[in-house]
Every structure is written in C-alpha cells, then in structure tokens.
Amino acid sequence: MEAMAGPVLYQKLPVWEPSLEPEEEEAETLEPFVPDPPGPQDSSGNKVGGLPGTWARLVAALLLLAIGFSLAVRQLHSSGGSPGTLGSGAPPRSGHSHRPGVYHHGAIISPAATCSQLGQELLVAGGNVVDAGVGAALCLAVVHPHATGLGATFWGLFHNGSSGNSTALTSGPAQALAPGLGLPSALPALSLLHARFGRLPWPHLLLGPTTLAQEGFLVDAPLARALAAQGPKGICPLLCQTDGMPLGPGARATNPKLAAVLRRAALAPTPDFAGEALLSLLARDLGLEGPSARPMPTLEPALQLPVSQGTVFTTPSPSAGPELLELIEAALHSGGPSPNPCPPLPPAAVTPMSSVLATVDSSGSVLLLTSSLNSSFGSGHLSPSTGVLLSNLVAKSATSAWACPLILRSPDDPETDVLGLVASGTPTVTRVMSHALLGHLHQAQQGLTGSLRACGHVTLLQVAAHSEHAHVSSVPGGCCPFQGF
C-alpha cells in the first residue's frame, strides 16, 4: 500500500455570480481530515483485517463517521447551501439583484449584440467608458456597414464624472474626397478621442474589430433588412452570395481588406496617422494624386444650458446641438417642462441613416457617439483596396442634423447624477430629443418616475448614473442589446 502524501484539505468552492467573468473567492479551509497511517497492527496489537475486536470496530466506526462528515460538508459548500444548485445559482454577495439594464459598475448599449459584448469586455479588462465606446464604434464599422463605418462622420459627447466637465468630439464641416464622395474622418476622430481620454492601449481597442473583419461575422437583422432594401448595387461581392444576391440573416460575411486597414491603424503613433494610410489607399483607388483635404476632428468644450434641474450639454455647430438647446430653452420659457405633443414629421422628409451607441459607469462618466454615412450604405462606392464604403455627405454648409447627443448633469440631486440621451432614425431628431428631455424634467418636477418616452419611429438610447449604479435602456425596448458588469 502506498503511503499517504499528507493531510487531505477539503475547501469551499467559489461562488460564481451570473453574467460576470469568474472571480476567485477566498477559500475557506476546513479542519484537515487525517486518515490513520497504514500499519500492520492497531494499538492493541490486533492485525487490521483480522478478526474484529472492540478496538477494531471502534476505529472503523470513527473512520466512517469522519469520512461521511467531511463529504457532507464538502457537498454543502460546493452547492452554495442551496438545494439543486451547483454554485452558479447562489445569490449575489451583495444580497440583492437588479432588473435588466442596471449594473454596479458600467454598461454599454449599441445596435449590435456583438459590439455591446466587445464593449463590455473592454470595461472588464480595465477600460473606461471611452475605451468601451470607441471599441464598440469600430466594431459597428465592421458589422453595420449600412449605417456607419470608417467612411462615416462621427460626433461624440463625453462627460467626465470625476471633474464634471463635458467635452464634444466634432468632425468639422463635411468635406469631399472626390465628387459625390465624403472625406472619411472616423479613424482620426476616434483616435483623437481615445488619445485624450482613453485608458487601454489603442491597439487593444482594434483587436476585436480586426478579428471580426478577418474571420467573419454573422449578418444580423438590421443589416439583413438594409441589404434586402439595397439590392446588389454597390455591395457585391463583399456582402453578396455567390449567385450575386445579398446575404441574408445569419450568413457569415468577411472583409479582409478592412481588417488590413485596421491593423495598420493599430500601429499609428498619433490620431493624424491613424487615417493617413486609409486616405492614401482611397486616393489610389479613385485615381487621385492624393487627397485634396484632410479630416479636421477636434475636441471642444460642450455647449451648455442651465435648467432648474442642472445643466444640459450637447455638441456645437455644425451639429444640430445649437438647435436642440434653442428648442429646450423656448419650451421652458413658455411655461414649464411639460412637453408638447409629438412633433409632426415634415412632408417628404428624408431620414438620414445613422448609428448611435452609449456607455456609462456608476461614477457618472458617460460617452455618447453618433455617426453617419448620410444614406444607407452611403454613396454605394466600395473601395476595392480598403473594403470601406464612402459616405455621400459632402456639402460644406450642410448641418449634421442627425447629430445632437445630450447629457443632463444634476449635481444637486444625489439620486440622479447624470442622464445621457442619443437618437437616430428620424429627420426631426432635435424635436424628438427635446421632447424626451422635457418629459424627463416634467416627471422629475412632479416627483414622478416613469419609462423613457419618444416620438415616432425612432431609436432613442438612454443611459444614467443613478444611486451609484449604471442604467441603460432604449426606445423601442429591445431594439439595442446592452451589456454591463
């Protein structure tokens, strides 16, 4: 018989919280169970295994009792003390649970489940809301080419929960790369935002989107609907089947040329260099000697409007932010925050195609991003060297009417620290946003709480830092997947 190696320690297994990355709990060690060392005789000189005597029966009984007790304790600890569970069903350490969309630390909401998941992974990896938002935006550039991409124009609004400052990401006036083709500004804009406020290394943010472009992603319902409406024009062979028909829901798509562009961007030392290689390739595709203009993204102090419940922040011109503040101020001066009925849609109004996302943490930091190719799939011009669809937003005087993210900071209200709103899918986005904010202010003034309200066929995302928790929701409910931790 082999000698025993030493005392056998039975430990409590760690309890795993649902929807979180596993975290190791401190093990609780029971008193060691030490079996009797093997030997040919017991203390009275009787041979073990021989005829049973009083001492032999007593030792055997104690041994079986100890083994049974140890196994029972081990099973109790491994099950978390709850019948029918294996630890994962144990209640959270905090002793309470939350409804969907409420998290202790941070959260992200976007139009694509894959990108919300990627943003959550960046938060869990130690990133902040800027890391999560920029990473998710680059992911959407891969998986939602009908609404956004590296050829899109970006606007953003970042609120720093520590300092209380709000900063606007602006893309500047729309510029043309060539007749009918907008100048891409996504890479330099997002890189600039990350360089100022991000925490994780820039290449870390591009790893997930690069992998999706190279190895493939599944066509989700929003992209499938856009492909069906678009038809094969301008999207083949990238997003088409072998028979030339657009890909359907659940089909796998790849974009290796775009993956190569993202890999180059990961090595860019500055925001200016992030988009330089892309511009050179696009110019070559178009037969140009070089781009005639360069993107001019900036970070500027956000516009602000004091209201009774705090301060409203938004983006400056040429976004629709100034118009939004005018509507809010006029409504408040006309008799209070009670919103007017939903504004009618202007006749023959064309809805610009845009994409929105939002991230928030429990300390009150918020990032809202909105981007657009102007039309579905932009200009329909697919660059063969880069896999990038170019926008058709080219008029220098054009206002980015789809861009007016909004943040309400309420420093005197400990229950509602920060509220963020961003909308897409309507040509009257300023009216929809003002209507939603006025409804919130009206409920707050009456001491009421209610669900988010919006007008018409619009996608409206709401994030909030409330009572040291991060909250995310959307209208319509379920339109946009969210993740948090």
Secondary structure, 3 states (H helix, E strand, C coil): CCCCCCCECCECCCCCCCCCCCCCCCCCECCCECCCCCCCECCCCCECCCCCCHHHHHHHHHHHHHHHHHHHHHHHHHCCCCCCCCCCCCCCCCCCCCCCCEECCEEEECCCHHHHHHHHHHHHCCCCHHHHHHHHHHHHHHHCCCCCCCCCEEEEEEECCCCCCEEEEECCCCCEEECCEECCCHHHHHHHHHHHHCCCCHHHHHHHHHHHHHHCEECCHHHHHHHHHHCCCCCCCCCECCCCCECCCCCEECCHHHHHHHHHHHCCCCHHHHHHHHHHHHHHHCCCCCCCCCCCCEEEECEEEEECCEEEEECCCCECHHHHHHHHHHHHHCCCCCCCCCCCCCCCCCCCEEEEEEEEECCCCEEEEEEEEECCCCCCCECCCCCCECCCCCCCCCCECCCCCEEEECCCCCCCCEEEEEEECCCCHHHHHHHHHHHHHHHHHCCCCCCCCCCCCCEEEEEEEECCEEEEEEECCCCCCEEEC
